[in-house]
Structures are given as structure tokens and as C-alpha cells.
Amino acid sequence: MTVPAGSPQYSGSERRDAHPAPQAAGQPAGGLVAGTPLGSSYRLLRRVGSGAVGEVWAATMSGSWALYAAKILRPELAKNPVVLESFVRERSVLLALSHPHIVPLTDMVVEGGVLALVTEFQHGGSLRQKLDSKGPLPVRLALSLMVQVLNAVEFAHRQGVMHLDIKPENILLSGVLGESLDQQVRVADFGIASFTGSAGSGASRSFSGTPGYMAPERSAHGVATPAVDVYACAVTLHELLVAARPLPVRGGAVQLSPQIPAEVAEVLHGMLAENPAQRPGAAEAAAKLRLLAEGFATDVVLPRWVEVSSGAVGYTPTVVHGAEPTVSAVPGQNVTELYGAGMPSLGQAQNETVIRAPFVVEQPAYVPDEVVEEEEPARSPLRRPLVWGAILGSLILVGVLVFVGLNGGKGSPKTAESWSASSRSSASLPSGLGTRIEGTYNPRDKSARLTFEFSSQKSALRGDILQVLPGVEGDSCASVTWDAGQASSGVAKNQSSVTAVDVPCSWNLSGVSIPANGVVQVRANVSAEFKDSRAFEEWLNRIESETSKAISDREVRSTAYPIQRLRSIELRVPSRVVNQSVLPVTVVPVWPSGADELNPLMVLPRTGEFSTLVQAISPDAQLISFSDGCSGHVLVSEDQRVVTALSVTSKCRLNAQIGNFTNLSSSDFAIITR
């Protein structure tokens, strides 16, 4: 692959092949499929999204179980110098941006005609998915989310970097437990960013971006200053509040939803000013929104704005000038009508960038040939046996020849197609466990092939997993054959007499081991009959919902299935402890039924090994730690077994982390003299 002049230099783990293999236009880069190596260090797991310039794959790295996201340039775009420069520039942009709310770049791979940017995988999806599944967000939450986005944008502006494509698809959520939703915000996709002043005039000219989020000066003339990002943030905030973008009315003016509170509308009008010089900076806008957020209750949600034209909302693909077009920028919308005839030609857009949501691919179902009884024709000379025998023999011969020619002599033609579907993506559990179900159904042999995908976050997980497989109809359970592979030590029916979890059609996937930031899969073959693809998808969703219901049952009092059922952890300490003495600490698990003081996770001072419950949620002892929460008044031993009160204080607190359970803290206690 030829890298344009002026592109960043490659070093370290970056790789380049002088003789790239030819690519098929329109196919994933390099014809990639799950299991394909990426460079010398990575292996692709699954395709999770696509965008105007590439695809996003989940990937693992050799020698590590961490999960990464690899953004791979489309082969048909690789020879386009404008697009390639934009893609390569993302590396230098992200390496210069280290901020809590920006997706960090970890590596770049250039090898065999494949160019990929590798970043940390974000488990929480995107704000686009939140909008699609939940509709308008609570006002306070939407404002708080945008404050963090503006903080990230403001930081980038101070480094001389503009984003130029802020929209819900490019605002991801880390999925880190213990963090509120606004703390999870990560701004992604700086692939079309430009450096402030790169043209020597304090502004850059580029026609790449997303119509509907572009500021007037950018859509009309290609001019981009930091004010462009502020404009896009305002459009995105409007969409978070009412599930629709502002409605363009004339030139660069827009109309806001009348449901938006006046004080919020005032700030939005400022951020959407036609004159970029009149818009507030990112820091000023963030400060205004932060103050407004404090004035709203957490449950205030605005109604969805539906009184807009169909072209002003919905599908929002990124447009990259020079890319091969496949899909119109905004279906049903003439973008020139929105922004004026002076708008440069952007061409048509590629696919939008998304984290894959639940989907169904419906293909033609098998329909048996209909038997038609023809009326007996009038007698004619052709009814003579000799003539009909000759005609029939000829037709049979022709039919056989055609059949063999079309099928290569390899048997009967395919008579049925399969349906593919996936369940609703469930939110990660407090332990960090994530679950996703994919399935393929073959109507011809009435069999379904299911793949259960289990993922973890910062902590590895090891233990039994409960999986419910309800029957398709009635009360009978589905007939299933399991293939656990190396992910589990075995699968058996859940024994309620042992686990105290009494749920019909439930299975115990025992000893499932998931590495930190990793993914494992367990497969199952199910014999069942579905009338159509929608029924199949609904059954997959029932699997997810009934399993979730089972592990959340408040009536169950049991320590079984801890990586699914453990909801929280509490640190119990006495209200007072004597100076220079050992602080007794009881680590109490909280199940759906409540705190279980009779079966603690651990007790300090600690002797012996960790309990099986602790080893399930944190097999790696390095993610089990206690720390002083009162400025040096307590001391934690290096082996994390003993906590000692060092000096007198009226108010102290002990902090802890156990696996994915972070930010644990005890109640306040006092350290007194003897």
C-alpha cells in the first residue's frame, strides 16, 4: 500500500508490506472473516460496525486477552489519496489526544494491503443505540453527557485538533461498571479531523462530514474552525433531548423543538448561530450546560419531536468527498435545499458508522412446489401413445441435461434458506459479564444453531453460568445438544436442589472461564420449528429475557452463579477502632435477595486462600485491593490481608476494589485512643 507523502512515520509495532495482495472491490478489507490474523499481533473476532471509510472489528492480541476494536480501511478506498490521508491522520490525531473522554489509540497496522487503527474496545455501545432503543434521554442526563463531549472537544481544540464529525454514532460508552453514564462517554472516530491552522489561515477546508450536523459555513464553503464542532454538539444535544435534529428552515437557520425548555433553547440557539464568531467556545458551552443540568430532576424526559420533515431526521451517514458512493446522504432529502445552492457536491454517502444492534436477515423461506391438477384437454391426434411417448422422452432428456448442467451433477438443488438473528444486547452485569446470543435457523431440517457469546471487562471471570432455553410453544423445553468447546468444563441441566434456582428449561454451563476484556463462545444445536424469521428472533429474545429474570429473582437465596447474580459488595467495619490495632473488615456480598452477612466474600485479617466466590469474580488476585481513604490514618499490608489503624481521627473510610467491582467504600468510622 502506498502511503501519501507527508503521512506519519511508522515505528514500533507498525507494519507495512511493499506488495499488498489484490482486493475485491466492495468486500471487507482483505476478504476478512472471523479468525483472520491482523498484522502479526492481532486476530479478528467479529465484525461489529461499518462506516464511510472502513469497518470495525473486535479483535484480540497475541499474548493478551484484552479486547480491542480494529478500524479497517475499505479496499476500494485504499487507493484514494484523500480518504487514505484522512484515515492515516487519525493515528497522529489520537496519539496526541490523551483524555478520559476520548477513545485512546493503541496501535496501527499497515500490512498486506490492510490498514487498521487499533483502539480500546468500548463495551457500552453508542449514543445512537441509546436513542434507537430508549428514545429521548432524560434532560439532566443528556446535558451531562454533552458536557463531557464538549470537555473532550475543548481539550482537542487546545491541541489544535478539530473533530469535524460529532454525532451520536461517534459518541461511545465505555461500559465500565461503577461509572455513571456521563462518566462513560468516549468520543471516537477522529478519522476526518483536521489541524487548526493547517492551511495557514486558522481554518481548514474539507468537504468530509455528515450532512445535518455540518455548520452552515462548512456545508456551503468547506470552511472548518473549532466553532464547527460546537455546532455539531448542539445538533447532537437536540437529538438526545427529543430524538430529532433541528429542522433547517432557510439558509443556515434552524428551528428547535418547541418542547425544549427556554433556558436550554437559549444555549442551543447560541451554539447554532449562523455566524460562527457568535457561537460560544466548547469550554463556555460546557459550563453553561453544566449549570443547566443541575436544575433538572433526573426523571424529566421531553416528548419525541415528530412534527418534522422525514428528511431532517434519521439516517446520518458520514460523507467523505472522493469516496465511492453507494447510499444517498440523507434518504428522501435534497441536502442542497437545506443549505442552499452554494453547497459543494459531496456525492453519495457510504454506510453509517454503528455498533451492531440486534438484527434479522430474512431470506426466502422454503415453499414446497404446489401441485396443480389440470383439466383434461379435448382429444386430439397428439393423444396417440407413440407421439406422446416421443415428446415425453424428449422433455425428460432436456430436463435431465438442464438439471445436471445447473447442479454440476452433485445432487438436488437447494430447497431452503436459513434465517439469521440475534437477541437484544443485554447490559453488562455488575461483575462485568456481558452476554449476546446469535442464531441461524434452517427451515428445511428444522434446526437452530445458537452461539452464546460471553464477555468480560477489566476483570477475568470464572464460574458457572445459568442459561434458560425455553420451549418454542407450550410448556415443553427445547430439545438441545450443547457444544461447550474449551470455554466450559461441561453443560448439564440446572439442579435446583443444589443451586436453589428453580427455573424450568435451565442449564448449568459449568466452569466458564473468560479472560479479562475477552470473549468466549458456547454453541448449541436446537431442534424446533418456527413459522418465520420474526418468530425465531422473538424466541432468541425470550432466551435473554427469561435468563435475566431467573438471575434477578429476589426470592432466591443462594450463592450459586455468582458472576451473574452478584449485584454489589459492601465493606462492613465497626464504627470505632482503637489506635494501633487491627481493623476488622467483613466483605459482604449483595444478591438480588439482599446482603448475605452469613456468607461473606472474605474477612480481614485474612488467612488462607480466597473463597470460591471471590475467585469467581476476580480470578486475578491483583484486582483485589484495599486502600486508605483517610489521608494516611490506616495502613494496608502489602499482601492485602491486614488493615491497621495508625493514628487518631474522628472520620475515616476504607476503600476497595474486587474484580470489576470498583469504588467500593466502607461507612465512616473513628480511630480513637485506648
C-alpha positions in Angstrom: 0.0 0.0 0.0 1.4 3.4 -0.9 1.2 6.0 1.8 0.8 9.6 0.7 3.6 12.0 1.1 3.5 13.8 4.4 1.9 10.8 6.2 3.1 10.0 9.7 6.2 7.9 10.0 5.8 4.3 11.1 7.6 2.9 14.0 7.4 0.3 16.8 4.6 -2.2 16.1 3.5 -0.5 12.9 4.0 -2.8 9.9 4.0 -2.3 6.1 4.0 -4.7 3.2 5.5 -3.5 -0.1 3.5 -6.0 -2.1 -0.1 -5.9 -1.0 -2.4 -8.6 -2.2 -5.2 -7.6 -4.6 -8.6 -6.9 -3.1 -12.1 -7.5 -4.4 -14.0 -4.2 -4.6 -16.9 -3.9 -2.2 -15.6 -6.6 0.1 -14.2 -6.3 3.6 -10.6 -5.3 3.6 -8.5 -8.3 2.6 -11.7 -10.5 2.4 -11.5 -10.6 6.2 -13.5 -13.1 8.2 -13.6 -14.1 11.8 -10.3 -15.7 12.8 -8.3 -13.8 10.2 -4.9 -12.5 11.5 -4.4 -8.8 11.5 -0.7 -8.0 11.2 1.5 -10.2 13.3 -0.1 -9.4 16.7 -3.9 -9.4 16.3 -6.7 -11.8 15.4 -10.2 -10.7 14.3 -13.2 -12.0 16.3 -16.3 -10.5 14.7 -17.4 -7.5 12.6 -19.2 -5.0 14.8 -19.7 -2.0 12.6 -19.0 -0.1 9.4 -18.6 3.4 8.3 -17.8 5.6 5.3 -14.1 4.7 5.2 -13.9 1.3 6.8 -15.2 -1.5 9.0 -14.8 -2.0 12.8 -13.9 -5.5 14.1 -13.5 -6.8 17.6 -10.0 -8.3 17.9 -7.6 -9.9 20.4 -3.8 -9.5 20.6 -1.4 -12.4 20.9 -0.3 -12.9 24.5 -3.2 -10.9 25.9 -6.8 -11.5 26.4 -7.7 -7.8 26.2 -10.4 -6.9 23.7 -9.6 -4.3 21.0 -11.5 -2.5 18.2 -9.8 -2.5 14.9 -10.9 0.0 12.3 -10.0 -1.3 8.8 -10.0 0.8 5.7 -12.2 -0.5 2.9 -10.1 -1.8 0.0 -12.0 0.2 -2.7 -11.0 3.3 -0.8 -7.4 2.4 -0.1 -6.1 3.9 -3.4 -8.0 7.2 -2.8 -5.3 9.6 -1.5 -7.8 11.9 0.2 -9.5 9.1 2.1 -6.3 7.4 2.9 -4.7 10.5 4.2 -7.8 11.1 6.4 -7.6 7.6 7.7 -3.9 7.7 8.4 -4.2 11.1 10.0 -6.4 9.5 12.7 -3.3 7.9 14.2 -1.4 11.2 14.7 -4.5 12.9 16.0 -5.4 10.3 18.6 -1.8 9.8 19.7 -1.7 13.5 20.6 -5.0 13.3 22.5 -4.9 11.7 25.9 -8.2 12.5 27.7 -10.6 10.5 29.8 -13.4 11.1 27.3 -11.6 10.3 24.1 -11.2 6.8 22.8 -7.4 6.1 23.1 -5.5 4.7 20.1 -3.2 1.8 21.0 -1.7 0.7 17.7 -1.6 1.0 13.9 -1.2 -1.9 11.4 -0.2 -1.5 7.8 0.4 -4.9 6.2 -0.7 -6.9 3.1 -2.9 -4.2 1.7 -4.7 -3.7 5.0 -4.6 -0.5 7.0 -6.0 -0.7 10.5 -6.2 1.6 13.6 -6.5 -0.3 16.9 -8.2 1.2 19.9 -9.5 0.1 23.2 -12.9 -1.7 22.8 -15.8 0.2 24.2 -18.4 -2.2 25.7 -21.3 0.2 26.2 -22.3 0.9 22.6 -23.1 4.3 21.2 -25.5 7.2 21.9 -27.2 6.3 18.6 -28.1 2.9 20.1 -29.4 4.6 23.2 -31.6 6.8 21.1 -32.8 4.0 19.0 -33.7 1.8 22.0 -34.8 4.3 24.6 -35.9 7.4 22.6 -35.3 10.8 24.1 -32.9 10.8 27.1 -33.7 12.4 30.4 -32.8 16.1 30.2 -30.3 16.1 33.0 -28.6 13.1 31.6 -28.5 14.5 28.0 -27.0 17.8 29.3 -24.4 15.9 31.4 -23.4 13.7 28.5 -22.9 16.7 26.3 -20.8 18.4 28.9 -18.3 15.6 28.8 -18.3 15.6 25.0 -17.6 19.3 25.0 -14.9 18.8 27.6 -13.2 16.3 25.2 -13.7 18.6 22.2 -12.3 21.6 24.1 -9.2 19.6 25.1 -8.7 18.6 21.4 -9.1 22.3 20.3 -6.4 23.3 22.7 -4.1 20.8 21.0 -5.0 22.3 17.6 -7.3 19.5 16.6 -10.9 19.6 15.4 -13.2 16.5 15.2 -15.5 17.6 12.3 -17.9 14.7 12.6 -19.6 14.9 16.1 -22.8 12.9 16.1 -24.4 10.2 18.3 -22.8 7.4 16.3 -19.3 8.7 17.2 -20.0 9.1 20.9 -19.4 5.8 22.6 -19.9 4.5 26.1 -17.1 2.5 27.9 -19.5 0.2 29.8 -17.3 0.4 32.8 -19.2 -0.5 35.9 -19.0 1.9 38.8 -19.1 4.8 36.4 -22.2 6.8 35.8 -23.4 7.1 32.1 -21.9 10.6 31.6 -18.6 9.4 33.0 -18.5 6.6 30.4 -18.6 9.0 27.4 -15.8 8.4 24.9 -15.6 10.5 21.7 -14.5 8.3 18.8 -13.6 8.5 15.1 -11.2 11.3 14.6 -10.6 10.0 11.1 -11.6 13.1 9.2 -10.2 15.6 11.8 -8.0 18.5 10.6 -5.4 20.5 12.4 -6.3 24.1 13.2 -4.3 26.5 11.0 -3.1 23.7 8.6 -3.9 26.0 5.7 -2.0 28.8 7.3 -5.1 30.9 7.9 -6.6 29.5 11.1 -9.1 27.4 9.2 -9.1 24.2 7.1 -11.1 23.4 4.0 -12.5 20.0 3.7 -15.9 18.6 2.4 -16.0 15.5 4.5 -18.5 15.1 7.3 -22.2 14.3 7.9 -25.0 16.4 6.4 -27.4 17.5 9.1 -24.6 18.0 11.6 -22.4 20.3 9.5 -22.4 24.0 10.3 -23.6 26.3 7.5 -20.1 27.7 6.7 -18.8 24.1 6.4 -21.6 22.7 4.2 -21.6 25.8 2.0 -17.9 26.5 1.6 -16.0 23.7 3.3 -14.6 26.0 6.0 -13.9 24.5 9.3 -13.0 26.2 12.6 -13.5 25.0 16.2 -16.9 26.6 16.0 -18.0 23.8 13.7 -17.6 21.2 16.4 -19.7 23.4 18.8 -22.4 23.5 16.2 -22.4 19.7 15.8 -22.5 19.2 19.5 -25.7 21.4 19.6 -27.3 19.3 16.9 -26.4 16.2 18.8 -27.8 17.5 22.1 -31.0 18.5 20.4 -31.3 14.9 19.1 -30.6 13.5 22.6 -33.4 15.6 24.1 -36.2 15.0 21.6 -34.9 12.2 19.3 -34.7 14.5 16.3 -32.3 17.1 14.9 -33.2 20.8 14.5 -35.2 21.5 11.4 -33.4 23.6 8.7 -35.8 26.4 7.6 -33.8 28.7 5.4 -30.1 29.2 4.6 -28.2 28.3 7.7 -31.1 28.9 10.2 -32.7 26.1 12.1 -35.9 25.6 14.1 -35.7 23.9 17.5 -38.4 21.7 19.0 -40.9 23.8 20.9 -40.8 21.2 23.8 -37.2 22.2 24.7 -37.1 24.4 27.9 -36.5 28.0 27.2 -33.2 28.2 29.1 -31.8 25.1 27.2 -33.1 26.5 23.9 -31.2 29.8 24.6 -27.9 28.0 24.9 -28.7 25.8 21.8 -29.5 28.9 19.7 -26.1 30.4 20.7 -24.3 27.2 19.7 -26.3 27.0 16.4 -25.7 30.7 15.5 -25.3 31.1 11.7 -22.2 33.3 12.3 -19.5 31.1 13.8 -18.0 34.1 15.6 -21.1 34.3 17.7 -21.0 30.8 18.9 -19.5 30.1 22.4 -16.3 28.1 22.7 -16.5 24.5 23.8 -15.5 25.3 27.3 -18.1 28.1 27.7 -20.8 25.9 26.2 -19.9 23.1 28.6 -20.0 25.5 31.6 -23.5 26.7 30.6 -24.9 23.2 30.1 -23.4 22.0 33.4 -25.2 24.7 35.3 -28.5 23.9 33.5 -28.2 20.2 34.2 -28.2 20.9 38.0 -31.7 22.4 37.7 -33.5 19.4 36.3 -34.7 16.4 38.2 -33.3 13.1 37.0 -36.7 11.8 35.7 -37.6 14.7 33.4 -37.9 13.5 29.8 -39.1 15.5 26.9 -41.6 14.1 24.3 -40.3 12.9 21.0 -40.4 15.6 18.3 -42.4 14.2 15.4 -43.5 17.4 13.7 -40.5 17.5 11.4 -39.9 16.5 7.8 -38.7 13.0 7.2 -35.5 14.2 5.7 -34.5 16.2 8.7 -34.0 13.2 11.0 -32.9 9.6 10.9 -30.1 8.0 8.9 -26.9 10.1 9.1 -24.0 8.5 7.2 -20.6 10.2 7.1 -19.8 11.7 3.7 -16.1 11.7 2.5 -15.5 13.6 -0.6 -13.8 11.3 -3.1 -15.1 8.1 -1.7 -17.1 5.7 -3.9 -20.8 6.4 -3.3 -23.3 3.6 -2.6 -26.1 5.2 -0.5 -27.5 8.7 -0.6 -26.5 11.1 2.1 -30.0 11.6 3.6 -32.7 9.4 2.1 -35.6 11.4 0.9 -33.8 14.7 1.5 -32.3 17.1 -1.0 -29.4 18.4 1.0 -28.9 21.3 -1.3 -32.4 22.5 -0.5 -31.4 22.6 3.2 -28.2 24.5 2.9 -28.5 26.5 -0.4 -27.3 26.1 -3.9 -23.8 27.1 -2.9 -23.2 23.8 -1.2 -20.3 21.8 -2.8 -21.1 18.4 -4.3 -20.5 15.7 -1.6 -21.5 12.8 -3.7 -23.4 10.0 -2.1 -22.5 8.6 1.3 -21.3 5.2 2.4 -22.8 3.1 5.2 -23.3 4.8 8.6 -20.9 4.0 11.4 -22.7 1.9 14.0 -22.1 -0.7 16.8 -24.1 -3.6 15.6 -27.6 -3.6 17.0 -29.9 -6.6 17.1 -30.9 -7.6 13.5 -32.7 -10.1 11.5 -31.7 -11.1 8.0 -34.7 -12.7 6.3 -34.1 -14.8 3.3 -36.7 -16.6 1.2 -38.3 -19.4 3.1 -38.7 -22.9 1.7 -42.1 -23.1 -0.2 -43.0 -26.6 -1.5 -44.0 -26.9 -5.1 -47.7 -26.5 -5.5 -49.5 -29.5 -7.1 -51.8 -28.2 -9.8 -54.5 -30.5 -11.3 -55.1 -29.6 -14.9 -58.3 -30.1 -16.7 -58.3 -32.9 -19.2 -57.9 -31.4 -22.7 -60.0 -32.3 -25.7 -58.9 -35.4 -27.5 -56.6 -34.7 -30.5 -54.1 -36.6 -32.7 -51.4 -35.8 -30.1 -53.0 -38.1 -27.7 -51.8 -41.0 -29.6 -49.4 -43.0 -27.3 -46.5 -43.1 -29.8 -46.4 -39.3 -30.3 -46.8 -38.5 -26.6 -44.1 -41.1 -25.8 -41.6 -39.3 -28.1 -42.5 -35.9 -26.7 -42.3 -37.0 -23.1 -38.9 -38.7 -23.7 -37.5 -35.6 -25.2 -38.7 -33.4 -22.3 -37.2 -35.8 -19.8 -33.9 -35.8 -21.6 -33.8 -32.0 -21.8 -34.8 -31.7 -18.1 -32.0 -34.1 -17.1 -29.4 -32.2 -19.1 -30.5 -28.9 -17.7 -30.6 -30.3 -14.1 -27.1 -31.7 -14.5 -25.7 -28.6 -16.1 -27.1 -26.3 -13.4 -26.1 -28.5 -10.5 -22.9 -29.9 -11.7 -24.2 -33.5 -11.2 -23.9 -33.0 -7.5 -27.5 -33.7 -6.3 -30.7 -31.9 -6.0 -30.9 -28.1 -5.9 -31.1 -26.3 -2.6 -34.7 -26.0 -1.5 -34.4 -23.9 1.7 -32.6 -20.9 3.0 -31.6 -20.1 6.6 -32.6 -17.2 8.8 -30.2 -15.3 11.0 -31.0 -13.3 14.1 -29.5 -12.0 17.3 -31.1 -11.3 20.7 -31.3 -7.8 22.2 -27.9 -6.9 23.6 -28.1 -7.1 27.3 -26.3 -4.6 29.5 -23.2 -5.8 31.3 -23.8 -7.2 34.8 -22.1 -5.7 37.8 -19.4 -8.4 37.6 -18.6 -7.2 34.1 -20.2 -10.2 32.4 -21.8 -9.4 29.1 -24.0 -11.8 27.1 -25.0 -11.9 23.4 -26.9 -14.6 21.5 -26.8 -15.2 17.8 -28.6 -17.9 15.9 -29.2 -19.4 12.5 -32.3 -21.4 11.7 -32.7 -23.9 8.8 -36.4 -24.4 8.0 -35.6 -27.5 5.9 -34.3 -29.7 8.8 -36.0 -27.6 11.5 -32.8 -27.0 13.4 -31.3 -23.9 15.0 -27.6 -23.3 15.6 -27.1 -20.9 18.6 -23.9 -19.1 19.7 -23.8 -17.8 23.2 -21.1 -15.1 23.5 -19.9 -14.2 27.0 -17.5 -11.2 27.5 -15.8 -9.7 30.4 -14.4 -6.2 31.3 -11.3 -5.3 33.3 -11.5 -8.5 35.4 -11.4 -12.0 34.3 -14.4 -14.2 35.3 -14.5 -17.9 36.1 -17.6 -19.9 37.2 -20.9 -21.4 36.4 -23.4 -19.6 34.1 -27.1 -20.2 34.2 -28.8 -20.3 30.7 -32.5 -20.7 30.2 -33.7 -22.3 26.9 -37.5 -22.0 26.9 -39.6 -24.1 24.6 -40.9 -22.7 21.3 -44.5 -23.4 22.1 -46.3 -24.5 25.3 -44.5 -25.7 28.4 -42.2 -28.2 26.8 -38.5 -27.4 26.8 -36.5 -27.2 23.7 -34.5 -30.2 22.6 -30.9 -29.1 22.7 -27.4 -30.5 22.2 -24.5 -28.5 23.6 -21.1 -27.9 22.3 -19.1 -26.1 25.0 -15.7 -26.4 23.4 -12.9 -25.2 25.6 -15.0 -22.4 27.1 -16.7 -24.6 29.7 -15.9 -27.8 31.6 -19.3 -29.1 30.7 -23.0 -28.4 30.4 -25.8 -30.1 32.4 -29.3 -29.4 33.5 -29.5 -26.9 36.3 -30.2 -28.8 39.6 -32.4 -26.7 41.7 -31.7 -29.0 44.7 -28.1 -27.9 44.5 -28.3 -24.3 43.3 -31.7 -23.3 44.8 -32.5 -21.7 41.4 -35.7 -23.4 40.4 -36.4 -22.4 36.8 -37.8 -24.7 34.0 -35.7 -25.4 31.0 -32.5 -24.1 32.6 -28.9 -25.3 32.1 -25.7 -25.0 34.0 -22.7 -24.1 31.9 -20.1 -25.1 34.4 -16.6 -23.7 34.8 -16.8 -21.0 32.1 -13.5 -19.1 32.1 -13.5 -15.6 30.5 -10.2 -13.7 30.3 -10.0 -10.0 31.1 -11.5 -7.9 28.3 -12.1 -11.2 26.5 -14.8 -13.2 24.8 -15.7 -16.9 24.8 -18.4 -18.8 23.0 -20.6 -21.8 23.8 -22.7 -23.3 21.0 -25.9 -25.3 21.0 -28.0 -27.1 18.4 -31.7 -26.9 19.0 -34.5 -28.9 17.2 -37.5 -26.7 16.8 -40.0 -25.3 14.3 -40.6 -21.6 13.6 -43.2 -20.2 11.3 -41.0 -17.3 10.2 -37.9 -15.3 11.0 -39.7 -12.9 13.4 -40.8 -15.9 15.5 -37.2 -17.1 15.6 -36.0 -13.6 16.7 -38.7 -13.4 19.4 -37.6 -16.8 20.7 -34.0 -15.6 21.0 -35.2 -12.5 22.9 -37.2 -14.8 25.2 -34.0 -16.7 25.9 -32.3 -13.5 27.0 -35.2 -12.1 29.0 -36.1 -15.4 30.8 -32.4 -15.9 31.8 -32.2 -12.3 33.0 -35.4 -12.8 35.1 -34.0 -16.0 36.6 -30.8 -14.5 37.8 -32.6 -11.4 39.2 -35.2 -13.3 41.2 -35.4 -11.7 44.7 -37.0 -14.8 46.2 -33.9 -17.0 45.6 -31.5 -17.2 48.5 -28.4 -18.8 47.1 -24.7 -18.3 46.4 -24.9 -20.1 43.0 -24.0 -18.4 39.8 -22.1 -15.5 41.4 -20.8 -13.9 38.2 -24.4 -13.5 37.1 -26.3 -13.0 40.4 -23.9 -10.9 42.5 -25.3 -7.3 42.5 -23.0 -5.4 44.8 -20.4 -5.7 47.5 -20.4 -3.9 50.9 -17.5 -3.3 53.3 -18.5 -3.6 56.9 -16.3 -2.1 59.6 -17.0 -1.2 63.3 -18.0 2.4 64.0 -14.9 2.8 66.2 -11.5 1.2 66.3 -8.6 1.7 68.8 -5.4 3.4 67.5 -2.6 1.0 66.6 -4.9 -2.0 66.4 -6.1 -4.2 63.5 -9.2 -3.0 61.8 -11.7 -5.9 61.4 -13.3 -5.9 57.9 -16.1 -8.0 56.6 -16.7 -8.1 52.8 -20.4 -8.8 52.3 -21.9 -10.0 49.0 -25.2 -8.4 47.9 -27.5 -10.7 46.0 -30.9 -9.9 44.4 -32.4 -11.1 47.8 -30.2 -8.7 49.7 -27.0 -8.6 51.7 -25.7 -12.0 52.9 -23.8 -11.5 56.1 -23.8 -15.2 56.9 -21.7 -16.0 53.9 -19.1 -13.2 53.5 -16.8 -13.0 50.5 -13.9 -12.5 52.8 -12.9 -11.3 56.3 -9.9 -9.3 57.2 -7.5 -10.1 58.8 -7.4 -12.8 56.2 -5.8 -16.3 56.4 -5.7 -18.9 53.8 -6.8 -18.6 50.1 -9.7 -16.5 48.7 -13.1 -18.1 48.8 -14.6 -19.7 45.6 -17.0 -16.7 45.4 -14.0 -14.2 45.2 -12.2 -16.4 42.8 -15.2 -16.4 40.5 -15.5 -12.6 40.2 -11.7 -12.0 40.4 -9.5 -14.9 39.5 -6.6 -12.5 39.2 -5.7 -11.6 42.8 -4.0 -8.4 41.5 -7.5 -6.9 41.1 -8.3 -7.3 44.8 -7.0 -4.4 46.8 -7.8 -2.2 49.8 -6.7 1.3 50.2 -6.6 4.1 52.8 -9.4 6.6 52.4 -8.4 8.9 55.2 -5.1 10.5 54.4 -2.7 8.0 56.0 -4.6 7.1 59.1 -4.8 3.4 58.2 -2.2 1.1 56.7 -2.9 -1.9 54.4 -0.4 -4.7 54.3 1.3 -5.4 51.0 -0.4 -8.9 50.8 -3.9 -7.2 51.3 -4.5 -9.4 54.4 -4.4 -6.9 57.2 -5.6 -3.3 57.8 -4.1 -1.4 60.7 -5.4 1.8 62.3 -2.3 4.1 62.6 -3.4 7.3 64.1 -6.3 9.1 65.8 -9.0 10.6 63.6 -12.7 11.3 64.0 -13.6 10.3 60.5 -12.0 7.6 58.4 -13.0 5.3 55.5 -11.7 2.2 53.8 -11.8 1.8 50.0 -11.5 -1.3 47.9 -11.6 -2.9 44.5 -12.6 -6.6 43.9 -12.5 -7.6 40.3 -14.9 -5.4 38.3 -16.5 -4.0 41.5 -14.6 -0.7 41.8 -15.1 2.3 44.0 -16.1 0.2 47.0 -16.1 2.2 50.2 -17.0 1.4 53.9 -19.1 3.6 56.1 -17.3 6.2 58.2 -15.5 5.1 61.3 -13.4 6.8 64.0 -10.0 5.9 65.3 -9.7 6.6 69.0 -7.1 6.3 71.7 -7.2 3.4 74.2 
